[in-house]
Amino acid sequence: MDDLLERLRAALPAEAVITDPDVMVSYGRDMASFCAAGLPAVVVLPRTVEQVQAVMRTATALRVPVVPQGARTGLSGAANASDGCIVLSLVKMDRILEINPVDRIAVVEPGVINAVLSRAAHEHGLDYPPDPSSWESCTIGGNIGTASGGLCCVKYGVTAEYVLGLDVVLADGRLLTTGRRTAKGVAGYDLTRLFVGSEGSLGIVVKAVLGLRPRPPAQLVLAAEFDSAAAACDAVCAIMERGHTPSLLELMDGTTVRAVNAMANMGLPDTTEALLLAAFDTADPAADLAAVGELCRAAGASEVVPADDAAESELLLQARRLALPALETVRTATMIDDVCVPRSRLGAMIEGTAAIADKHGLTIGVCAHAGDGNTHPVVCFDHQDADESRRALESFDEIMALGLELGGTITGEHGVGTLKKEWLARELGPVGLELQRGIKRTFDPLNLLNPGKLF
Amino acid sequence: MDDLLERLRAALPAEAVITDPDVMVSYGRDMASFCAAGLPAVVVLPRTVEQVQAVMRTATALRVPVVPQGARTGLSGAANASDGCIVLSLVKMDRILEINPVDRIAVVEPGVINAVLSRAAHEHGLDYPPDPSSWESCTIGGNIGTASGGLCCVKYGVTAEYVLGLDVVLADGRLLTTGRRTAKGVAGYDLTRLFVGSEGSLGIVVKAVLGLRPRPPAQLVLAAEFDSAAAACDAVCAIMERGHTPSLLELMDGTTVRAVNAMANMGLPDTTEALLLAAFDTADPAADLAAVGELCRAAGASEVVPADDAAESELLLQARRLALPALETVRTATMIDDVCVPRSRLGAMIEGTAAIADKHGLTIGVCAHAGDGNTHPVVCFDHQDADESRRALESFDEIMALGLELGGTITGEHGVGTLKKEWLARELGPVGLELQRGIKRTFDPLNLLNPGKLF
């Protein structure tokens, strides 16, 4: 232990090595419920690649596990500390190194905040699309570790599709460069993609080459109210089947609508059983909204409200942004599921989730990136009520079982961490799990990088 | 040997096990020059997953290497047979199992021809974008193995971006399912992506879930003539910097233009040093072409010809399609390079390639997926002239060295095979190579799957 701190202090500036227990506790966990967290031996905040390499060499020499962290906005416990570990926080490596409008790339350090990069790209007429809900605080390194999604994915895809190349410090401190800064490239196995979503278990990302896109026009939003979630899901299927490409296609179930109404008085009738929000950032969004509005009406929408301008669009999106905060006030705590099903099974998923809520006598609100079939059932419970907490956990699991049954995955964008370890094994099966473990051993033979996460 | 054939004949129908040497020779190699090929012990043509599993179990039991093959249209020797191997051709597994317009996916066997899938998708108003030049004959399995590109990649991306999930028979015959049929999913390391571009070295793809897109409107094409390749490259940079999203942006250098003129009398002036083709499949392609035409003129284009309709567009694309056949008539043989550089370095790449041609006294025509910075320098030589062949090989290598120097990759879309093995090591460096080999060992510990390819 003395040896560990001595080596780290020799390699890093004094203020980059934290051992104050009160401060260390604040680095203990991400935003997931029900995930164990321990007390680290030390928290380090390197500012350079060389410092990260020194930390990993020390960790390897002394066989100390390392838990990499970004802004700890994750929802699966992947960034939770374990007892005696080194917490390696990358938040001080927060420089945007380059934005190149001809090559349409950004080169960034891992601690850059998602929204900071987005705004910097905007200054060049470009856009970095992935937009997790935590975009104002989450880091690019965390986004890469989690393979984050967001609202715009239905049109623009997820984080993985924007990561072109990486600099990674390996467990033993060596530096690996993967990928490219070109538009295309197929030289060898795609190691870049392997790191995306690896939750810090294969190496420490210290630099990323990210793809950018031309900034699209401002989107125009439409809201449609339905008397049933099934009807709203029919509308989603019709919109996608007809070849539309919305820039956003979100669904909130009746439980969520009522929670939002109670919190912010959005003026939505309490009889609304599903609210669908669709948006287009095309050359003629009004025409696209008109077509989609027709499909909503045909599917049974009781009300269709297209926004006339950006300000009205923003108002409609407010309801969606309030969904999680509103559901958090229903009881004292929440667990957020992240099941993604083929969008043709979205109706069955939402219906099944309602049945699970009934069975356990719980409130479970569902908001969904409907165009992607990615549902976030939010299980509301009183964390001081042992029986209710047990039922919450059971329903959380039953929702994942339902997702797998419907041909889906246990995680569309939040990752596995410790929260869904058992479920990952179930989704992958024994052969897949064996190969995943083999890859882990190839990169981290001593099992020092975020051990106990994923599997 | 007798044991091998006996086991294979027990597991496969008689006509699926070929040992006729004359027929086997025809399965010897793909379309790459200068790549060694051996005589297989046997060629097998399974029709079911179970038959592929039986072949791999036999290969593992008897320690016989297996070379998987699609249509052998590859350009790197990746599908070339080795002496005594089992050639495992997937061309008989050619069923489209499902096309789902709501989920926008196709489920296919590996032997499906790219163009057959495209046309089937069109019937549902959908599109499978990746369009290698060999699209009328190449297979989806081959496309996945190579991570193929094509003309539309500048807007729609490469094969990798459309592969959502795979069924793979492993070296020991076990069946692995990777990925998903959902729009999103982050459950564990991305094994799906690892197989894309792995050139049959990690497993045998027997089924693929592919993403489809709504079919875009027909594209409208513009041709612009320039007095220098540098000016054309300036236009490419300006087009991309201004935020345009062409569905095609192709460049042919003066050597290529003259070869095409000689072959087909396209009426292009012999003073043209670069021909740029841009296309848009947007809602108002004429307006986009007008804007891009202005940028071409500003960059120094001597002539800008926008097509008025689909028929004229098709005529303009003829020139591009003739590029390779025309260059093949310059001498008796060609070697096709595949260097991709950041598009901001495209001018330097083409200029440097011309200098290499001068130095070696050779004709090297360049056509390029210019919007992606992906150049295909075609080295023309007389294969019966030893000295000219040597110079061709040298210039082929110098072109790759130049690409790396400019921050590019040795292969944008053709892959490594045996042709670029040494260059892959150079691009990846020792750390990257070590990890790639570790992954290979995890999947194929006996080194039976396409040994000697990649590295």
Interface residues (C-beta under 8 A of the other chain):
Chain A: N100 P101 V102 D103 R104 I105 G125 L126 T146 A147 G149 C153 V154 V158 A160 E161 L170 R174 L175 L176 T177 T178 R180 R181 T182 A183 K184 G185 V186 A187 G188 Y189 D190 L191 R193 L194 V196 G197 S198 L202 P214 R215 C237 M240 E241 G243 H244 T245 T282 A283 D284 C340 V341 P342 R343 S344 H369 G371 D372 G373 N374 G407 G408 T409 I410 T411 G412 E413 H414 G415 V416 L424 E427 L428 G429 V431 G432 L435 Q436 G438 I439 K440 R441 T442 F443 L454 F455
Chain B: N100 P101 V102 D103 R104 I105 G125 L126 T146 A147 G149 C153 V154 V158 A160 E161 L170 R174 L175 L176 T177 T178 R180 R181 T182 A183 K184 G185 V186 A187 G188 Y189 D190 L191 R193 L194 V196 G197 S198 L202 P214 R215 C237 M240 E241 G243 H244 T245 T282 A283 D284 C340 V341 P342 R343 S344 H369 G371 D372 G373 N374 G407 G408 T409 I410 T411 G412 E413 H414 G415 V416 L424 E427 L428 G429 V431 G432 L435 Q436 G438 I439 R441 T442 F443 L454 F455
